[in-house]
Amino acid sequence: MNASDRTPADLLRSALAADPARPLVTYYDDATGERVELSVATFANWVAKTANLLQGELSAAPGDRLALLLPAHWQTAVWLLACSSVGVTVEVGGDAADADLVVAGPETLEAGLACSGERIALSLAPLGRRFPTVPAGYADYAVEVPSQGDRFAPFVPVDPDAPALVVDGTERSGAQLVEEARADASALGLSPGARLLSGLGHGDWKGLSTGLYAPLAAGGSVVLCRNLDRLAPDSLAKRVESERVTVTAV
């Protein structure tokens, strides 16, 4: 990654320039049997579409605060990078009543209704499927995002020193986030091409860094596993081997 990268969106742009075809996020849900693999290019395309949805359809702007009420999931990673692209501050597990926008999953729809601004719902179903019926008070992400543009340009340049992420009561700017992600990558022994398997949730910095930011900062990739406790130990060992995992955090 480039030393000049100062936001997560910068890190993604560098990854895209370096090798768009390599895997970036491989997602497993051991409750449903789902497996999704996204290359850098495919992930960046989802990020661009989501950022266009945020900036265009939802009128989000730098300084707005978005309550992200989602579990560890590949679409959660997309939203984190999309918000960084626009300059929106993500509050992971934040209070929807205090947020300008909210993004909720099936288990957090009721909590998200406290937001008086725009509300987006994700089914988190395999293949990114739509809800059978759009939840009351929400727009369905799977309906809204496909028509968005494949390239994104912010209306206003993103300030690396502005708040980018709030998790576990701690606020980080984009620049602080990147610096900490690089430090975590070094502590984990991640190098370009490393492949990290994470079974940690996204409710704290450790889970977010391990499950997204540190591998991205190192030029590596992540195998993100949800409901990993449902997987037998011998099956986990087989996954580590088949996915060519070099570092594990479970």
N, C-alpha and C positions, 0 to 999 in steps of 0.2 A: 504494500500500500504506500501511497505517497505521503511524505512527511508533512506536506502542506494541507492534507485533509483535516478539516476542523469540525465537521458535522457528520453524523451517520450517513446523510445523503451523499456527502463527498466520498465517503468510504465505498458506497455502492457504485458511484460513478467510476471510481478507480478500478474496482473489481470488474466492471463491465468493459472498461478499456483494455484490461489486462488479458482476460480470457472469458468471453461471454458464454462459451459452451459448457464450461465446467459446472458440476453440481454446486449449489449454494445451500439449499435447504431441502433435506429429505425428512418427511414427516410420517410418523407412525401413530396410529391410535389403536392400542391393544384391546380396547373395548369393542371396536367395530371391525378390526382387521384392515383398516384403511392404510394405504401407503401412497404417498405423493412425493414425487421428486421434481424439484424446480431448479433449472439451471440459473446461472446469473442473469442471462437474458430474459428468461421467462419471469423470474422474480421481479426484475426491474420493470418489465412491462406491466405487471400487476401493480407495482408501486406507482408508476406513471398514471395509470388509469384511476387509481384511488386518489392520488394527489389532484388530478383534474376534477374528480368528483368533489373533493373537499373545497378546492379553490373556486370552481365554477358553479356547480349546482348548489352547494351548501354555503357559499359565500364566506368561507373561513379565511382568516387573515392572520399574519404574524401577531402573536400576543394572545390570540384566542386560546381557551383551555378546553381540552377534550377529555372527558372521562372514558377511559378504555376499560370496559367491563367484560373482558374475554379471558379464557384460560390460555395456557401455552398451546399454540396452534400456528400453522404456517400463515394463516390469514391475520393473526395478531402481529406477526413479524412484518407483514405487508403494511399494516396500518401504522406501526411504529416508524417505518421508513418514509411512508407517505406524509405523515405529520412533520417529520424532519424536513422534507422537501419543501413544504409550504411555510414552515416556521411556526406551526401550531404546537403548543405545549401539551404533552401527553401526561395525564394523571392516571397512572395504572391503579385500577380499583378505586378511583376517586369518587367523591360525592357528586352524583349527577345533579343535585339541586344547585350546586355552585359552579357548574360547568356551562360553557357556551354551546357545546355539542356533546352527544353521547353515542358511543358505539357499544352495543350489547349483544350477548349471545342468548341462546334459549333459556339459560338458567338465571339470567340477570335482567330480563325484560321488565319485570315489575319495578325493580330499583331504578332502571333507566328512565322511567316515566316521570321521575322527579325533575328532569331537565326541561327547562322551558324553551330551549332552542331546538335545533335540528336533531333528530334521532334516527340512527341507522341500526338495523338488526341483521345479524348474521345467523344463518341456520347451523353453520359448522358441520353440515352434512357432507358425506363423501362427494367428491367432484364439485364442491362448492354449490350444491343444489339450492334452489329457491325454497322458501317456506311453502307448504301447500296452501296456506292462507296467510297473507301479510299480517303480522301482529298489529293490533290496534295502536295507533299513535306513532308508528314507525314506517320508514321506507325500507324495502328489502334490498340489501347490498347486492345480492345476486341479480336483481332486476336492473338496478341503477348503474352498475359499474361496466358491463360489457360495451356499452355504446360510447364510453369515454375515450378520449384520444390516447394514442400509444406513446406520445411524447409529452413531456411536461416542462414548462418554463414558469417559474414563479413571477407573479406580478411585481413583487418586491423582493430584493435580495435578502436571503436569510442571514441574520446576525448570529455568528457562532457563539457570541457571549450572552445571548438572550436565553431565558429558561427554555429547555427542550423536554425535560423529563422530570416527573415527580413520582417517586416510588418509595414506599416505606417511610414517608414523611420527609424525605430528603430531595431537594431540588438540584438538578444539574443542568448546566448550559450544554449546548452542543459540543463545545470545545472541551469541557470537563468530562463529558461522557466519553468522547473519543480518547482522551488521555487515560482515563480509568480502564477503558476497554483494552487499550494497548498494554497497560500494566498487567491486567488480568491475563491477557494472551501470553505474555512473557512468563508469568507465574505458572501457568498451565503447561508451558513448554510447547505452545503452538507456533508453528512456522508456516510459510506458504505451502499450500497443499495439504495441511493437516486436516484430519477429519475427526470431529469431536462428537461423541454421543452424549446427549443430555436428557436425563429424565426428570429434571427439576422444573418446578412451576415457575410462572412469571410474576409471582406476587412480591418478589424482592429483587434487589440489584443482582445478587449472585445468580439467580435463575435467568434474569434477562441477559446479563453479560455472557454467561455460559451458553445460553440457548440462542444467542444471536450476535451480540456486539463484539465479543472477543474473537470468535472465528472470523467475522467479517473484517475486523481490524488486522488480523494476522494474514489475511489472504487465504484462509481456509474455508471449511464448510462445516455444517452441523447436521447431525442426525437427531432430530427432535422427537422425543417419544412421550406421548401422553398415555396415562394409565399403564405405565410400565410395570406396576406391581402385579398386574394380571399375567405377566409373561413369566414362564418357568425359567429358572436359572440356566438350564442347558440351551433353551431357545435364545436367551440373551447372548450367550457365548457365540451361538451360530450367527446371530445378527451382527455382532461385532466383527466376525470374520467375513461375512458376505458383504458388508458395507465398507470393509477396509478401514475400520475405525482405528485411530491412533491414540486417542485420549478419551476417557470416559468420565462422566460426572453423573452419578445416579444416587 
